[in-house]
Amino acid sequence: MHVLTASFVDSFAKFWNDYQSLIHIVLIAVGALVLRSVLLASVKRVVRGVVTGVRGKNKANDSDESPLAKARVVQRTRTIGSVLGNFITWGISLVAVIMVLGELGVAVGGLIAGAGIIGAALGFGAQSLVRDLISGLFIVFEDQFGVGDSVDVGEASGVVETVGLRVTQIRDVQGTLWYVRNGEIVRVGNQSQGWSRVVLDVAIDAEANIEKATAAIELAAKNLAKHPTHKHDLMGQAEVWGVQDFDGDQIVIRIAQQVSPKTIDSVTRELRAEILSALSKAKVQLASGRQSIFVNTSK
């Protein structure tokens, strides 16, 4: 028995000495695969939990959140999960390759230095791509905008359809789909976060009664607050700020109404209709928009 044990130990020691590097390489590869699988499974589980939680919310307790807002949360969560997944895969792969090369006797320090030089050259050549990816990460993590938001990014404005790490897709009011590189976005106007404000300038005839016109505009705002479709979109009461501008042909009265996000266009159209109706009933003349020109023909 002792002889068999001693023989097994000697055989194992000889096998270990002969194939030590190969065994280490196999263990490194297996360990990297197992660690990657565990971390990716954890990320997917978290993403799936967030997505399930968003989609499974009780509508009675989530009446203020639209389907587009939910889609925005889902997409942002999946984007972050995809970024983390890629980071995990590349990070573990890089570490595993370095460890394998070390087992093979390769001078890892020299390779790292050379890779740093090559990486710097590639980074300099692809700096616009790197800028796009970094900007996309900040857009996602900072929640600057998301799917369904109405935004103005300079050259393009409209509704966001997709937020990617490199490119954002925006559909404008004419239906054109704009592909905007994230690195080229230097400023964003988001009309869908928090609240929006309808601001209307009503131009009435210069000889119209201002008090009568103001009362008609206030009545139009009250009628809008009772509208079955739009009354839930309003936030607070409308404010008639008074005379905004005037000249010889017209007087401009400004009214402002705070509304919930994404309803500014529909509320604006309905408020215009209510104001036109109220001014017509009050017999307040709108400005004609035409300027009178007097020509002296006397000689």
TORTOR-576292 format. One record per residue: x, z negated, y of N, C-alpha, C, O in turn. Coordinates in steps of 0.001 Angstrom, whole numbers, plus 500000, padded with zeros to 6 digits. Atoms other than C-alpha are relative to their C-alpha. Example, Ala and Ser with C-alpha at 12.3 -4.5 7.8 and 13.67 -1.06 7.14 Angstrom:
BEGIN
500890500000498810512300492200495500500900500000501200501936499335501181
499180500060498810513670492860498940499230499270501090499739499101502198
***
This chain:
BEGIN
500837500000498796500000500000500000500867500000501247500623500736502203
499076500059498848502809499095502360500753501303500149501060501733501260
499276498731499946504589502308501407499144501089500640499631501888501441
500901499017499425501503504400502246499816499786501505499761500732502290
500157500313498572501069502583505552501214500422500792501097501000501873
498757499628499311504702503085506486500124501504500092500572502029501111
499941498539499978504484506771505517499041500573501051499385501524501752
500963499523499012501356507241507665500500499773501417500347500624502293
499474500303498666502986505539510624501121500957500373501192501439501504
498892499070499729506095507696510298499484501402500281499982502089501174
500567498661499787503993510867510011499322500106501365499451501106502070
500676499986498696501913509922513030501007500007501144500821500693502149
498974500040498956505039509098515044500676501360500151500941501807501267
499392498675499947506606512449514103499048501013500648499457501840501463
500987499092499413503364514282514947499865499772501500499741500726502267
500115500328498574503136512467518291501201500516500779501062501055501877
498795499531499313506742513275519164500023501515500106500488502056501110
499955498540499998506311516951518243498924500606500906499154501634501543
501137499412499283502943517516519923499498499102501138498331499166501524
500425500936498956502910514854522628499459500723501230498414500334501753
500436499279498807502611517329525521498662500700499765497780500698500624
501251499320500313499893519316523767498837499012499951497748499301500446
501046501021500066497923516132523048499610499545501404498427499378501700
500285500415498624498233515066526681499169501061500726498237500744501465
500737498919499348497029518488527828498545500024499524497620500170500323
501365500016500531494024518347525496499219498819500560498059498970500942
500683501178499455493182514817526652499655500187501473498583499779501922
500271499750498583493485515877530297498807500944500149497920500709500970
501100499035499913491178518873529720498670499364499610497660499551500288
501237500651500439488622516832527788499535498977501028498349498906501351
500359500997498989488741514019530341499442500631501264498489500125501856
500491499306498802488305516473533218498586500533499784497730500417500660
501336499467500293485318518127531526498959498890499949497857499035500479
500954501114500106483680514795530727499713499413501379498558499168501728
500187500568498663484271513416534228499173500933500877498299500479501615
500772499037499219482948516632535809498539499984499586497651500000500438
501384500002500477479847516583533627499254498760500454498090498844500848
500645501253499598479114512939534430499685500013501493498586499637501903
500219499988498556479548513397538179498944501021500396498099500734501243
501022498992499682477505516625538289498621499537499567497638499767500272
501294500522500453474750514992536254499474498942500966498272498871501221
500419501025499038474709512088538718499482500635501279498462500210501822
500447499308498786474456514447541697498646500662499777497750500542500613
501273499337500300471676516470540050498864498988499878497737499255500293
501034501026500152469810513279539208499545499487501360498353499289501594
500360500465498652469954512090542807499188501059500727498170500748501345
500733498911499331468859515505544132498598500134499424497626500278500165
501312499883500637466046515709541590499085498843500389497881499028500568
500797501150499583464912512208542527499466500148501406498312499819501679
500436499810498619464796513050546222498920501075500077497907500896500754
500969498907499980462964516341545621498667499559499412497608499862499962
501232500485500626460454514699543291499275499014500906498048499030501000
500608500968499096459899511880545773499318500661501180498245500231501603
500590499297498857459253514305548639498730500715499594497720500643500295
501162499228500435456863516488546656498882499122499465497720499530499441
501017500848500588455081513551545101499408498981500933498704498071500495
500556500950499040454207511718548284498492500116500079497934501209499979
501453499997499853450608510728548686499639500594501348500133500141502381
500375499337498745449005513009551286499304499042500958499371499225502174
500684500957499124446978510104552601500982499193500817500661498754501921
498986500767499287450185508328553594501009500896500679501969500421501287
499025499060499452451949511466554717499297501124500753499690502286500660
500823498987499340449400513253556860500725500699501134500352501808501515
499307499404498861451862513909559686501124500937499576501724501605500418
498887499186500458454390515714557498499466501280499403498690501241498448
500498498709500444453757519414556997500770500460498773501840499929498479
499269499443501131454715521433553904501352500578500395502301500515499614
498717499471499555457455523114555970501020498888500188502199499061499880
499085501134499839458935519723556825500492499509498645501659499147498496
499585500396501340458945518824553139500992501010499426501990500633498811
499080498973500475460574522147552297501368499860500657502400500124500040
498734500216499290463195521373554925500814498889499363502022499037499178
499306501107500652464055518036553294500523500425498641501649500093498270
499599499551501334464152519652549851501212500921500092502165500770499327
498889499074499893466448522459550986501277499297500456502362499587499952
498814500711499541468782520126552851500613499175498874501834499115498733
499508500794501117469030517871549804500704500878498976501770500520498477
499381499100500968469757520803547496501304500578500530502249500771499766
498762499483499418472362522176549906501109498977499909502236499304499536
498999501060500101474158518855550054500424499814498550501606499614498272
499666500112501419473955518621546249500905501126499549501830500902498768
499146498870500357475460522103545927501409499833500548502383500147499865
498683500231499405478299521211548300500763498941499212501946499112498915
499344501053500779479043518011546397500413500515498625501490500182498133
499664499440501306478926519907543090501246500870500054502119500764499193
498811499152499853481447522484544301501241499173500292502323499465499783
498865500868499683483664519757545732500496499280498748501702499172498527
499622500684501238483610517861542427500720500957499058501758500610498495
499404499027500928484377521001540382501408500391500428502338500364499622
498683499574499525487255522182542551500996498848500050502171499033499734
499100501148499935488697518703543056500528499600498636501731499404498462
499573500392501353488755517789539370500862501096499379501858500798498720
499214498886500550490035521251538398501412500006500572502376500203499832
498685500000499360492895521047540903500865498873499465502036499082499149
499238501137500520493948517583539745500399500235498548501521499915498155
499700499744501416493732518633536072501115501033499854502014500865499029
498954498978500073495838521751536646501352499426500379502353499732499732
498730500628499586498509519724538472500537499104498884501737499121498607
499558500870501090498622517182535627500484500807498793501469500431498157
499579499146501116498848519946532982501365500626500288502237500652499420
498703499424499638501689521651534848501113498954499923502230499268499513
499030501066500125503474518304535037500379499742498552501544499479498256
499710500187501421503168517931531255500853501141499457501638500937498531
499222498849500445504657521412530827501387500046500618502168500950500320
498675500066499403507680520440532888500172500843501239501299501063501684
499911499194498783506860522562535907500200499079501196499604498004501266
499761500781498787508136521283539251498759500087500890498589501032501660
501273499977499284504770520389540729500200499908501509499442500498502279
499766500157498563506230519397544096500257501322500692499734501572501778
499726498691499424507569522881544740498767500873500041498541501597501010
501228499212500019504292524472543685499027499551501084498368500372501722
500903500514498967502335522186546001500443500465501385499623500832502226
499498499532498707504613523095548901499701501481500198499264501898501271
500299498580499907504259526806548120498520500266500191498126501131500973
501443499838499854500507526467547722499544499625501398498606500216501933
500348500376498631500379524719551087500286501118500977499510501352501903
499665498884499118502125527656552744498996501141499824498509501715500798
500975498934500271499846530180551023498626499622500552497932500449501144
501293500457499490496798528072551880499919500097501508498881500455502063
499981499895498537497854527949555520499853501451500443499149501747501409
500110498586499651498275531725555588498582500511499775498030501224500614
501372499573500270494891532289553941499025499390501002498087500045501457
500869500653499028493288529750556253500069500660501359499060500780502053
499858499317498718494705531526559279499291501353499971498667501754500954
500641498699500111493453534883558005498488499904499887497765500786500351
501444500162500216490024533552557057499445498856500842498547498133500410
500415501129499175489599531122559934498543500096500438497881499076500632
501406499858499632486229532602560898499095499538498861498061498913499098
500787500450501153484930532002557362500029498485499884499006497852499622
499879501455500056486266528454557388499169499349501097498525498326500869
500792500535498891484658527862560788498515500065499683497768499137499994
501416499876500382481326529155559467499609498914499003498559498289499145
500319500991501033481459526852556428499970498588500573499074497804500260
499971501338499404482442523779558439498796499798500918498175498735500905
501173500103499126479734524491561025498727499847499181497834499084499550
501168500138500872477211524928558220499864498602499429498756498077499314
500045501383500502478156521543556789499460499049501058498617498202500765
500466500892498935477635519840560143498529500243500318497800499296500612
501419499708499759474295521636560647499138499305498967498094498746499302
500776500623501081473088520347557268500030498485500115498986497835500074
499876501455499997474443516810557531499391499371501249498816498285501174
500548500544498758473405516304561166498528500352500201497897499874501144
501408499608499929469980517878560557499676500596501369498694500218502007
500231499365498702470271520051563665498736500848499979497983500870500952
501246499269500202467528522322562341499847500252498510500789500093497734
500276499773501407465882523199559058498951501069499818498505501682500787
500987498973500330463451525520557310498692499702500726498184498582500687
501266500145499289460340526107559415500131499609501451499139499636502180
499818500365498596461856524982562724499995501241500882500488502301500495
499953498952498984461338527121565800501205499730500899501239498724501608
498735500259499318464794527487567352500387501180500881499902502300500721
499380498996499141466691529371570023501499499779499912502006498755500368
498555500146500170470356529975569172500771500978500877501954501229500643
499328499084499085471133532416571968499518501420499798498504501819500370
500373498615500247470993535990570714498697500106499220497934501053499413
501196499957500845468235535180568215499170498749500221499700497662500456
500911501136499914465187532966568442498806500296499112498375501442498990
501134499833500897462331532387566041499919498840499032500348497728499339
500212501034501006461485530460562893501102500090498945501392501171498432
498928500049500995464262529372560528499399500174498602498478499456498213
500473499773501366463729530741557019500970499448498962500544498968497911
498993500494500945467001529759555319501168499429500779501607500002501776
498796500606499436469872527439556193501061499967498909500955499189497962
498908499967500958473038528276554272501251499405500597501286499068501780
498746500553499503476576526998554543500734500990500902501492500576501779
499314499006499183477783530279556061499078500707500978499481500994502105
500920499209499192474706532066557435498642499314500069498173498740499086
501376500467499800471352530979558870499112501204500261499467502078501052
500940498895499841468373533339558633498849499560500902498208498536500663
501041500314499015465931533387561571499082501204500142499548502325500347
500998498942499858462716535418561746499388499904501402498793498887501759
500533500049498638461723536349565304498532500396500012497955500703498969
501434499783499882458217536953566627499613501432499641498467501676499262
500280498621500392458481540721565985500160500232498502499865501319498006
499818499871501439459287540066562329501405500357499579501671500475498383
498607499678500329462991540920562518500698498772499427500594497675499977
499262501096500626465138538788560213501445500044500481502171500997500199
498649500079499455468346537725561961500884499171499082500497498090498638
498992500732500754471441536686560007501044499511501005501810500302501555
499131500579498984473373534324562255501096499188499321500806498257498569
498884500769500566476825533087561270500039498625500659499945498510501881
500042501367499480476959529316561639501127499720500983500958498939501920
498885500222499087480356529450563325499781500595501370500470500224502320
500291499376498714478886531601566107498917499261500777498627499622501918
501041500776499317476167529069566979500672498921500846501228497961500314
499348500957499106477436527198570020498996499020500599499375497944501062
501022500931499540474132525658571069498672500365499356498408501533499071
501276499803500686470701525215569515498902499318500795499006498142501144
501205500591499415467342524697571178498946499895498912498421500910498455
500962500218501085465011523155568587498682499527500590498613498467501213
501317500324499463461326523156569510499116499271498991497931499057499247
500811500567501076460188521485566302500362498570499646499865498051498646
499618501371500289461760518043566422499406499064501049499539499292502251
500553501006499092459964515060567908498688500444500601497622500159500055
501202499530499325457518516671570307500345501188500880501510501449501180
499845498874499087456974519696572505499074499784501195498245498874501194
500834500128498797455362520190575906499529501369500453500316502299500632
500594498799499418452991522851577119500028499858501523499494498890502064
499939500001498535453683523642580781499416501322500494499961502395500235
500671498813499491451310526051582499499957499972501518499652498947502128
500140499820498557451435527335586054498779500870500258498736502032499853
501254499300499723447966528334587267500028500471501456500074499657502378
499941499424498653448026530689590265498588500293500475497881501114499890
501320499775499420444890530525592389500158500659501371501242500694501953
499970499326498703443965532373595540500412499022501094500080497838501037
499480500861498931445618531035598694498884499333500786499103498278501380
501108500579499243442207530375600257499073499145499134498051498658499618
500838500799500896440795528534597208500141498521500320501137498088500899
499999501443499785439920524841597356500891499348498942500611499439497747
499030500571500938442860522957595806499380498865499189499596498779497980
500619501119500711440855519837594937499017500501498942498957499964497836
500964499442500936438157521903593285500721500656498821500287500524497676
499221499366501061440736523886591315500655498957499103500685499114497882
499376501061500788442542520713590236498987499331499085499278499054497921
501051500616500822439285519168589031499615500907498838499367500418497736
500333499055501070438514522319587022501086500019498926500786500084497734
498887500010500964441958522273585405499981498716499178500212498752497969
500100501269500728441565518582584500498845500033499002498968499515497892
501142499873500908438153519347582981500366500865498797499946500579497676
499562499139501101439741522131580905500861499216499012500747499394497799
499158500820500870442312519653579578499160499025499180499451498787498008
500884500915500740439545517197578631499219500740498918499011500212497825
500689499197501008437647519956576843500924500330498818500495500348497664
499038499737501064440794520806574906500189498781499107500353498907497894
499837501235500776441121517158573854498844499772499032498972499008498075
501158500129500895437680517463572240499913501145499003499012501174498165
500046498828500873438473520715570457500230499569498549501191498852498270
499876500474501396437964520233566684501300500414499322501774499730498414
498778499512500642441069522261565804501250499425500627502214499124499923
498763500364499294443557521165568451500053498547500471501091498112500971
499967501369499473442579517598569308501028499129499292501538498176499883
499005500786500731444916516253566608501432500429500338502388499742499979
498674499517499633447817518301568006500493499418501314501679499514501629
499637500509498684447769516606571410500592498606499900500182497797499068
499354501315499932449973513634572235499822499471501423500492499927502349
500278500522498674448618511626575149499079500918500782498542501890500251
500885499233499136446640512983578068500787501017500812501972500843501094
499371498974499168447350516101580079500268499449501398499555498568501881
499637500421498653449017515661583463499996501217500931500710502193500702
499994498951498979448224517850586437500999499570501063500753498637501827
498916500422499110451436517692588426499772500420501458500505499988502348
500320499621498630449889519320591497500564501353500367500865502177499502
499551498703499488451040522186593670501481500188499691502332499426500149
498622499706500395454177523679592196500661500989500958501865500917501201
499455498978499109454585526612594586498843500611500793497681500495500402
501033499310499213452717528545597249500667501031500899501842500923501251
499581499024498997453012531550599506498745500527500681497682499915500575
501145499503499252450717533676601616498870500522499132497748500659499618
501011499392500857448829535101598629499474499072498906498385499305498382
500408500820501120448651532296596055500519498573500123501481498287500836
499570501389500159448917528598595290500132499740498500499218500045497733
499715500234501426450451527551591953499856498517499699500533497679500295
500219501377500441449200524380590281500527499872498573500210500696497715
499373500175501323451148523058587278499305498887499219498984497829499760
500557500981500925449674521235584283500924499893498797501472500898498344
499133500235501156451642519681581400499244499187498957498512498252499281
500640500697501111450439518549577995501018499854498864501559500845498375
499083500255501099452623516914575353499267500237498675498140499778498488
500627499644501275451916518226571842500967499705498855502162499491499065
499169500186501178453169517739568312500813501265499743500409502348500167
499150498830500218455965520060567153499269501128499279498338500898498507
500463498783500673455212523612566028498580500416500370498058501375499801
501364499618499609451790523707567731499961500501501437498881500751501971
499970499685498571452923524670571220499347501348500292498647501475501296
500560498671499726451917528352570942498476500000499906497799500516500794
501459500005500175448395527771569604499320499143501061498263499513501573
500581500856498969447734524911572032500072500690501363499133500589502153
499860499296498722449020526988574950498920501061500161498310501180501224
501035498957499920446674529858574138498615499395500231497836499899501040
501319500616499848443673527556573807499845499360501367498764499410501952
500070500613498682444516525698577014499792501061501079499046500829502030
500218498908499049444729528998578916498530500421500005497927500625501058
501406499592500085441292529951577621499081498978500645498135499351501339
500824501061499403439810526582578648500125500003501519499136499796502223
499800499990498548441339526829582127499278501184500634498643501045501679
500713498829499474440003530342582655498499499759500042497832500112501014
501434500275500039436544529224581600499599498997501068498587499179501746
500323501037499020436620526108583804500090500529501423499241500205502253
499869499437498651437849528002586872498873500983500298498390501066501427
501098499057499795435213530670586349498701499265500311497949499663501201
501212500773499751432440528071586157500030499316501365498996499162502013
499866500651498698433797526329589253500085501002501139500144500622502308
499927498917499011433960529698591032501250499892500861501215500058502080
498694500033499333437626529270591876500693501325499727500877501707498571
499416498668500125439283532619592524501473499899499619502250499189500256
498589499924500371442536533330590704500747500918500963500144501775501610
499193499130499147445394534936592611499994501411499423500046501590498206
500061498605500452445263538715592435501350500528499572501438501497498818
498664499512500326449004539091592166500425501194500820501504501744500603
499678498863499139448915541834594789500347499515501401499697498623501946
499579500363498648450667541559598083499442501008500999499468502217500767
500553499124498963449048542919601240501113500479500910501977499704501322
498993499399499126451136545272603328499281500572501229498397501420501108
500614499547498766450195545823606953500982500944500711502138500604500963
499161498988499327451526548926608636499425500231501400498253500563501574
500419499762498618451388549208612380500136501495500319501239502037500385
499977498546499729450394552804613167499882500334501475499877501503501860
500132499727498562450048552366616908501336500516500540502412500114500097
498824499441499385452449554325619016500085499589501451501026499971502147
***
